[in-house]
């Protein structure tokens, strides 16, 4: 039986970190643990960048280098190969958010295709990823999700979005790469789901080339997974699912309250945890049909996954099951699971410093709202610093 204390092994977790990198990580999480400081810090950083003040070098040397792989694909190579020496793979994520222009959507699709080409034949990088709204306007997804009719020009716009999805999926299929498509806010997600389902039906005949993301803090997602599974069986394709807890909780609850509809989010953390674990267990029951990426920073869920695999005699390195965490976080999970032979990947964001700042600010704000997780990072970093003394 697997030792359920493997996440306490800080020597394995932080083997790739130098003493100075360990100190920087401790400093950053210490800062993130103070909520007012994060609010002031993000506001000041936003102002400094907009005013073109010379702060990029400081950002790059601190928060950027801790949470990001580099400014471009090539810049990430050293980090990618370094992690792969410990059997940890990489998911290069072009983390530029909030674009609105057609030329930028085309450029984003080109960038994902470039990542796929760069990753081809590299064992360290079996994935690519994108956000639906990286390829098209949020409002189009929202309008379709609300079952509203599109104008003639919007129909043309939607066709261009579908073509970008299709081009990237075809490229991933050709390169033998897994393509993970992120989930976003619930009021645009139905349209995104519809498009991803179309791509899975087209490209997942032999293997799960394309995977949709299931945000398990939404209480309706188990029912959705079951419907998807039935559809995949009926249409004879492999279902690709990345399961996560979710990333837009406060925004979801606020909108539901303001607009007077029932919140789509589970009522509390324990209900979310139970829902995530139930979806994960369902997928483990149907691995012949479902390829799964378990994206979780929750130790209990990862221990449960390992235990379910042990009970069902699923090999640690079964290609149908992957585990993933964000770069710069939860190294005690990623590197210790990789050391046990599980398939593990880190989400490695990249992009120009200024353009990636919205992602980094969101990451800092999310960490302050999960105080237990930040404190856990601090405890483990402190433990490793003491071990090295």
C-alpha positions in Angstrom: 0.0 0.0 0.0 1.2 3.5 -0.8 2.5 5.5 2.1 -0.1 8.2 2.8 2.6 10.5 4.1 4.5 10.9 0.9 3.6 14.6 0.6 5.7 15.3 3.7 8.9 14.5 1.9 10.3 18.0 1.3 13.7 16.8 0.1 12.1 15.2 -3.0 9.6 18.1 -3.3 12.2 20.8 -3.5 15.1 18.9 -5.0 15.3 21.3 -8.0 15.2 24.5 -5.9 18.4 26.2 -4.9 18.7 27.8 -1.4 18.0 31.2 -2.9 14.9 29.9 -4.9 13.6 28.4 -1.7 14.0 31.7 0.2 12.3 33.5 -2.6 9.4 31.1 -2.6 9.0 31.5 1.2 9.1 35.3 0.9 6.4 35.2 -1.9 4.0 33.0 0.0 4.6 35.0 3.1 3.5 38.1 1.2 0.5 36.3 -0.4 -0.7 35.2 3.0 -1.5 38.8 3.9 -4.7 39.7 2.0 -4.5 43.6 2.3 -0.9 43.4 1.0 -2.0 41.5 -2.1 -4.7 44.0 -2.9 -2.3 46.9 -2.5 0.5 45.1 -4.3 -1.7 44.2 -7.4 -3.0 47.7 -7.6 0.5 49.3 -7.4 1.9 46.8 -10.0 -1.0 47.4 -12.4 -0.4 51.2 -12.1 3.4 50.9 -12.5 3.0 48.7 -15.7 0.4 51.0 -17.2 2.5 54.1 -16.4 5.5 52.3 -18.1 7.6 52.5 -14.9 10.7 50.4 -15.0 9.4 47.5 -12.8 9.6 44.6 -15.3 13.0 43.4 -14.0 11.8 43.4 -10.4 8.6 41.5 -11.4 10.6 39.0 -13.5 13.0 38.3 -10.7 10.3 37.7 -8.1 6.7 36.6 -8.8 7.1 36.1 -12.6 10.0 33.6 -12.4 8.3 31.8 -9.5 5.0 31.2 -11.2 6.0 31.3 -15.0 8.3 29.5 -17.3 9.5 32.4 -19.4 8.4 35.1 -21.9 8.3 32.7 -24.8 8.3 29.0 -25.7 12.0 28.8 -26.1 12.6 30.6 -22.8 10.7 27.8 -21.0 13.0 25.0 -22.3 15.5 25.0 -19.4 12.7 24.7 -16.8 10.9 22.0 -18.9 14.0 19.8 -19.2 15.0 20.4 -15.6 11.6 19.2 -14.3 11.7 16.3 -16.6 14.8 15.0 -14.9 12.4 14.3 -12.0 9.8 12.7 -14.3 7.6 15.8 -14.1 6.2 16.9 -17.5 5.1 20.3 -18.7 1.9 21.9 -20.1 3.0 25.1 -21.7 0.2 27.6 -21.2 0.2 31.0 -23.1 -1.4 32.9 -20.3 -2.4 36.1 -22.0 -6.0 37.1 -21.0 -8.7 39.6 -22.0 -8.0 40.1 -25.7 -10.9 41.4 -27.9 -9.6 41.7 -31.5 -9.8 39.2 -34.3 -6.1 39.5 -35.2 -5.2 38.7 -31.6 -7.5 35.7 -31.6 -5.7 34.5 -34.8 -2.3 35.2 -33.1 -3.4 33.1 -30.1 -4.3 30.2 -32.3 -1.0 30.5 -34.1 0.8 30.6 -30.7 -0.9 27.3 -29.6 0.0 25.7 -32.9 3.6 26.8 -32.4 3.6 25.3 -28.9 2.3 22.0 -30.4 5.0 22.0 -33.0 7.6 22.8 -30.4 6.3 20.0 -28.2 6.1 17.3 -30.9 8.5 14.4 -30.2 9.5 15.8 -26.8 8.6 13.4 -24.1 8.8 16.2 -21.5 5.9 18.1 -23.2 3.0 15.8 -24.2 0.4 18.6 -23.8 -0.9 21.9 -25.1 -3.7 24.0 -23.7 -5.9 27.0 -24.5 -8.9 29.0 -23.1 -12.0 29.2 -25.3 -12.1 33.1 -25.0 -8.5 33.1 -26.2 -9.9 32.3 -29.6 -13.0 34.5 -29.6 -15.0 37.1 -27.9 -16.6 36.3 -24.5 -19.9 37.9 -25.6 -20.3 35.5 -28.5 -19.9 32.5 -26.2 -22.3 34.2 -23.7 -25.0 34.9 -26.3 -24.9 31.3 -27.6 -25.0 29.9 -24.1 -28.1 32.1 -23.4 -29.7 30.6 -26.5 -29.9 34.0 -28.2 -29.8 34.4 -31.9 -26.6 35.7 -33.4 -26.5 38.5 -36.0 -25.1 37.7 -39.5 -21.8 39.2 -38.6 -21.7 37.3 -35.3 -22.5 34.0 -37.2 -19.4 34.7 -39.3 -17.4 35.4 -36.1 -18.6 32.2 -34.5 -17.5 30.3 -37.7 -14.0 31.8 -37.3 -13.9 30.7 -33.7 -14.9 27.1 -34.7 -12.2 27.1 -37.4 -9.6 28.2 -34.8 -10.6 25.3 -32.5 -10.6 22.9 -35.4 -7.2 24.0 -36.7 -5.6 23.6 -33.3 -7.3 20.2 -32.6 -6.1 18.9 -36.0 -2.6 20.1 -35.2 -2.6 18.2 -31.9 -4.0 15.1 -33.5 -1.2 15.2 -36.1 1.5 15.8 -33.5 0.3 13.1 -31.1 -0.2 15.7 -28.4 -2.9 15.9 -25.7 -5.0 19.1 -26.0 -6.6 20.4 -22.8 -9.3 23.1 -23.3 -9.9 25.2 -20.2 -13.3 26.0 -18.7 -14.5 29.5 -17.9 -17.5 31.3 -16.4 -20.8 29.3 -16.3 -22.7 31.9 -18.3 -20.5 31.3 -21.4 -19.6 27.6 -20.8 -22.5 25.9 -22.6 -21.3 27.3 -26.0 -17.7 26.3 -25.2 -18.8 22.8 -24.1 -20.8 22.4 -27.3 -17.7 23.3 -29.4 -15.4 21.0 -27.4 -17.9 18.1 -27.7 -17.9 18.6 -31.5 -14.1 18.5 -31.5 -14.0 15.3 -29.3 -16.4 13.5 -31.6 -14.3 14.4 -34.6 -10.8 13.8 -33.2 -11.1 11.3 -30.3 -11.9 8.1 -32.3 -8.6 6.4 -31.5 -7.4 8.3 -28.4 -8.4 11.3 -26.3 -6.7 14.0 -28.4 -9.1 16.7 -27.0 -10.2 17.0 -23.4 -12.8 19.3 -21.9 -12.4 20.8 -18.4 -14.9 20.0 -15.7 -15.1 22.6 -12.9 -16.4 20.5 -10.0 -17.4 23.4 -7.8 -20.4 23.5 -10.1 -23.0 21.2 -8.6 -24.4 20.2 -12.0 -21.1 18.8 -13.4 -21.6 15.1 -12.3 -24.8 15.0 -14.3 -23.0 16.6 -17.3 -20.2 14.1 -17.1 -22.7 11.2 -17.2 -24.5 12.7 -20.2 -21.1 13.2 -22.0 -20.1 9.7 -21.2 -23.3 8.3 -22.8 -22.8 10.5 -25.8 -19.3 9.3 -26.3 -20.4 5.7 -26.1 -23.2 6.3 -28.5 -21.0 8.1 -31.0 -18.0 5.8 -30.4 -15.3 8.2 -29.3 -13.0 8.5 -26.3 -14.0 11.0 -23.7 -11.2 13.3 -22.5 -11.8 15.1 -19.2 -9.6 17.4 -17.1 -11.2 17.7 -13.7 -10.5 20.7 -11.4 -12.3 22.4 -8.5 -12.8 25.7 -10.4 -11.4 29.2 -10.7 -14.2 31.7 -10.7 -16.1 31.1 -7.5 -16.4 34.6 -6.1 -17.4 36.0 -9.5 -20.0 33.2 -10.0 -21.7 33.8 -6.6 -21.7 37.6 -7.0 -23.3 37.5 -10.4 -26.0 34.9 -9.2 -26.8 37.2 -6.3 -26.9 40.4 -8.4 -29.1 38.8 -11.1 -31.3 36.8 -8.8 -30.7 33.2 -9.9 -29.6 30.2 -7.9 -25.8 30.0 -7.6 -24.3 27.3 -9.8 -21.6 26.7 -7.2 -21.6 24.1 -4.4 -22.6 25.7 -1.1 -19.3 25.2 0.7 -15.8 23.6 0.4 -16.8 20.2 1.8 -19.6 19.9 -0.7 -17.1 20.9 -3.5 -14.6 18.4 -2.3 -17.2 15.6 -2.2 -18.4 16.5 -5.7 -14.8 16.5 -7.1 -14.0 13.2 -5.5 -17.3 11.7 -6.8 -16.6 12.8 -10.4 -13.1 11.5 -10.1 -14.3 8.1 -8.8 -16.9 7.9 -11.6 -14.1 8.4 -14.2 -11.9 5.7 -12.6 -14.9 3.3 -13.0 -15.0 4.0 -16.7 -11.3 4.3 -17.8 -12.0 2.1 -20.8 -14.0 5.1 -22.2 -12.5 8.1 -20.3 -9.0 9.6 -20.3 -8.6 11.7 -17.2 -6.3 14.6 -16.1 -6.7 15.2 -12.3 -5.9 18.9 -11.8 -5.8 19.3 -8.1 -3.8 20.9 -5.3 -5.9 19.1 -2.7 -3.8 16.5 -0.9 -6.8 14.3 0.2 -8.1 14.1 -3.4 -4.7 13.0 -4.7 -4.3 10.4 -1.9 -7.8 9.2 -2.7 -6.9 8.9 -6.4 -3.8 6.9 -5.6 -5.8 4.6 -3.3 -8.5 4.0 -6.0 -5.8 3.1 -8.5 -4.2 0.7 -5.9 -7.6 -0.9 -5.2 -8.4 -1.3 -8.9 -4.9 -2.5 -9.7 -4.4 0.3 -12.2 -0.6 0.8 -12.7 0.8 4.1 -11.4 1.9 5.0 -15.0 -1.3 4.0 -16.7 -1.5 6.4 -19.8 -5.2 7.0 -19.2 -4.6 8.9 -15.9 -2.5 12.1 -15.4 -2.1 14.4 -12.4 -1.3 18.1 -12.6 -0.6 21.2 -10.6 0.4 24.8 -11.4 4.0 25.7 -11.7 5.2 27.4 -8.5 2.7 25.6 -6.3 2.2 22.2 -4.6 5.7 20.8 -5.5 5.2 18.5 -2.5 2.4 16.8 -4.5 3.9 17.0 -8.0 7.4 15.8 -7.4 6.5 13.2 -4.8 3.9 11.6 -7.0 6.3 11.7 -10.0 8.9 9.9 -7.8 6.3 7.2 -7.2 5.9 6.7 -10.9 2.6 8.5 -11.5 2.1 10.5 -14.7 2.5 14.1 -13.5 2.6 17.5 -15.4 3.0 21.1 -14.3 1.0 23.9 -15.9 3.8 26.2 -17.0 2.4 29.7 -17.9 4.5 31.9 -20.3 4.2 35.2 -22.1 5.4 38.8 -22.0 5.7 40.0 -18.4 3.1 42.8 -18.9 0.6 40.6 -20.7 0.9 37.8 -18.1 0.3 40.1 -15.1 -3.6 39.6 -15.1 -2.9 35.8 -14.7 -0.4 36.4 -11.9 -2.7 38.8 -10.1 -5.5 36.3 -10.3 -3.2 33.7 -9.0 -2.1 35.8 -6.0 -5.8 36.7 -5.2 -6.9 33.1 -5.4 -4.1 32.1 -3.0 -5.3 34.7 -0.4 -8.8 33.2 -0.5 -7.4 29.7 0.2 -5.5 30.5 3.4 -4.9 26.9 4.4 -3.1 26.1 1.1 -0.8 29.1 1.4 0.0 28.2 5.0 0.7 24.6 3.9 3.2 25.9 1.3 4.9 28.1 4.0 5.1 25.2 6.5 6.7 22.9 3.9 9.2 25.5 2.7 10.2 26.3 6.2 10.6 22.6 6.9 13.0 22.2 3.9 15.0 25.3 4.9 15.5 23.8 8.3 16.4 20.4 6.9 19.1 22.1 4.8 20.6 24.1 7.7 
